[in-house]
Amino acid sequence: MIEDGDRIEIDIPNRSLHLAVPEAVLTERRATRQTNGATVWKPRFRNRNVSPALQAYAAFTTSAARGAVRDIAQRQ
């Protein structure tokens, strides 16, 4: 829903974020993105190579809640 150039207001004392975009624009964006169906959550331009090292890290690393440490027991 957020696009390049959108203004985001950060209120640190009140611990809040506000996307300063008119509701009509957000409604239009929502409708446009919902037409993409199952791919609505994917970035529009994502063409990247994943190195073998990053693939190994992703395969063996636990979640951040568990410390993001390597766990070889996860190997399938």
C-alpha positions as CSV (number, residue, x, y, z in Angstrom):
1,M,0.0,0.0,0.0
2,I,2.9,2.3,0.6
3,E,4.6,3.6,-2.5
4,D,7.8,5.6,-3.1
5,G,7.3,9.3,-2.3
6,D,4.5,8.7,0.2
7,R,4.8,10.7,3.4
8,I,4.9,8.8,6.7
9,E,4.5,10.8,9.9
10,I,6.4,9.5,12.9
11,D,5.2,10.6,16.3
12,I,7.8,9.2,18.8
13,P,6.3,10.6,22.0
14,N,2.9,9.0,21.2
15,R,4.6,5.9,19.6
16,S,2.6,6.1,16.4
17,L,3.1,6.1,12.6
18,H,0.7,7.7,10.2
19,L,0.6,7.2,6.4
20,A,-0.3,10.7,5.1
21,V,-2.1,9.5,2.0
22,P,-5.8,10.3,1.3
23,E,-8.2,7.4,2.0
24,A,-9.4,7.6,-1.6
25,V,-5.9,7.0,-2.9
26,L,-5.5,4.0,-0.5
27,T,-8.8,2.6,-1.7
28,E,-7.7,2.8,-5.3
29,R,-4.4,1.2,-4.6
30,R,-6.1,-1.6,-2.6
31,A,-8.5,-2.3,-5.6
32,T,-5.6,-2.3,-8.1
33,R,-3.5,-4.7,-6.0
34,Q,-6.4,-7.1,-5.3
35,T,-6.7,-7.7,-9.1
36,N,-3.4,-9.4,-8.9
37,G,-4.9,-12.3,-6.9
38,A,-2.5,-14.6,-5.2
39,T,0.5,-12.4,-6.2
40,V,-0.8,-9.3,-4.4
41,W,1.8,-9.6,-1.6
42,K,4.9,-10.1,-3.9
43,P,7.1,-7.2,-4.9
44,R,6.5,-6.0,-8.4
45,F,10.2,-6.2,-9.5
46,R,12.0,-9.0,-7.7
47,N,14.7,-10.5,-9.8
48,R,17.7,-11.5,-7.6
49,N,20.1,-14.4,-7.4
50,V,20.4,-16.1,-4.0
51,S,23.9,-17.3,-3.2
52,P,24.5,-20.8,-1.9
53,A,25.7,-19.3,1.4
54,L,22.4,-17.4,1.9
55,Q,20.5,-20.6,1.0
56,A,22.4,-22.5,3.6
57,Y,21.8,-19.8,6.2
58,A,18.1,-19.8,5.5
59,A,17.9,-23.6,5.7
60,F,19.6,-23.9,9.0
61,T,18.9,-20.8,11.0
62,T,16.2,-20.6,13.6
63,S,13.7,-17.7,13.9
64,A,14.6,-14.5,15.6
65,A,12.4,-15.5,18.5
66,R,14.7,-18.5,19.0
67,G,17.9,-16.5,18.7
68,A,18.5,-16.7,14.9
69,V,21.2,-19.4,15.6
70,R,22.2,-22.3,13.3
71,D,20.3,-25.5,14.1
72,I,21.5,-28.4,12.0
73,A,18.5,-30.5,13.3
74,Q,16.3,-28.5,10.9
75,R,18.0,-30.2,7.9
76,Q,15.6,-32.2,5.9
